[in-house]
Amino acid sequence: MAPVVRKVLVVGSGGREHALALRLLAGPDVTEVIVAPGNAGTLATPPSLVAGGKTLRSSKDAPLALAKRENVDLVVVGPEGPLCDGLVDDLTREGVLTYGPSKLAAELEGSKVFMKGFAARHGIPTARHVVVSSEQQLEAQVRSFEVPPVVKADGLCAGKGVVVAESHAEALLAAREMLSGARFGAAGATVVLEERLVGNEASIHAICDGERFVLLHAAQDHKRIFDGDRGPNTGGMGTYAPAPVVTPEVMRRFEREVMLPTLRGMAAEGRPFRGTLFAGVMVTAEQQARLIEFNVRFGDPETQVLMATLDGDLAAVLAAAARGQLEPGVLSASGEHALCIVLAAHGYPDTPRKGDAIHGLEAAGEVPGVSVIHAGTALDAAGNVVTSGGRVLGVTGRGATLSEAHTRAYQAAQKIEFAGMQFRRDIGGRAGLLAAI
């Protein structure tokens, strides 16, 4: 019988980590979740008690020292940076059960060049691509695409390293800025030029143990800062699940054509994948899921809606996956729908302002079916909640229908105020919903 998971450490400080912490606390055996470093939603002194006497608290201590001192049963690593830097390897070497991929496996996100090469080697359907590492070859390669290519920095860029160019000139400019280091530093020293896929984009998450996997709901994200998918890319301005564009047939094809060859290929290459594999896919008119990119962790803000639409003991499932002992049927869909609206700071995504006081959190949280998930928040010297990052809050509504979830989320979002607050008014529009305000 597997050991019981009572105390969990979640590494990270964003909305993903707050949403994970709350969902983990709902497990029958979990009594405490520590989030390091956390945010204003997970931070309290003394620790805040939640329903049933369970504890949620934050710590600024380094993950390895904290995990050992607190004698945690499981560590869940949230962001891609620590995963690509090898935090899971470090914790595992010290005997700490940790959910997330190894440094080698995390290269699926850490290097777009590696990911595209991997997909080609294993016959995974994806867009045609070219790798460019010098300006001398750049213009000829850009012009080799009849339609202006998508330009991607090879390394990690916090979800902002992609330019969907509307012209060849725009693609050339973006690629030159990346290659010069002006845009993303070393992360853009190599770029991938990629065929622009046509269809509906969706996000599909799988919890993996190296051999087996459990698929979660498909979600749809809204990347651009402004309504109507205008403006620069962001880390994500809102999402909803389940996404109707991913039909049962699309999901079956994704499982057969993407998931199975990926897990088998990673194992064959000596990089068995344990953790969350998050695939961005383009659903084509032929009902195929063509791979756009892999991420090696839960998405943000996708996690907010995925956690709101799951049934099952998440802590036990993640611990089983970390041990390589995942069982089918351990998680199921709740039957509900969820929609998350990201409230962003003034100046986001370029230069978000910090320190603006946030009002209306309590009133928003009182709307039925709503959870206010903290991301870029902190407490000031007086104990007030203030902005501390670009994406500040994720207002998440649940409902029996997507329309109900949409209505609740927008009702709650209207109760929150801070100077310069930005949010999109068309989240859910791809599913045929009208804007609430």
Protein Blocks (a to p, Z undefined) as FASTA:
>chain_A
ZZddfbdcdedjbfklmmmmmmmmmpmklmbdcddebjfklgccdddddehhiacdddfb
dfklmmmmnopabdcdfbfmlmmnommmmmmmnopacedddfklmmmmmpmklmmmmmmm
nopacddddddfbfklmmmmmmmpmbacddddfbdeehpacccdfbfklmmmmmmmmmno
mmnommlmpccdddddeddddddddddehjaccddddddddfbfbghiiajddfbjbdcd
ddfklgfklmmmmmmmmmmmmmmmmmmnopacedjddddddddfkopacdfbdcfbdcdf
klmmmmmmcgcjfklmmmmmmnopacehkaccehiacdddddddehiaklccehiacehk
lmmmmpghiacddfbdcddfkopacdfbfblbdcddddfbfklmmmmmmmmmmmpccehi
acdfkghklnopacfZZ
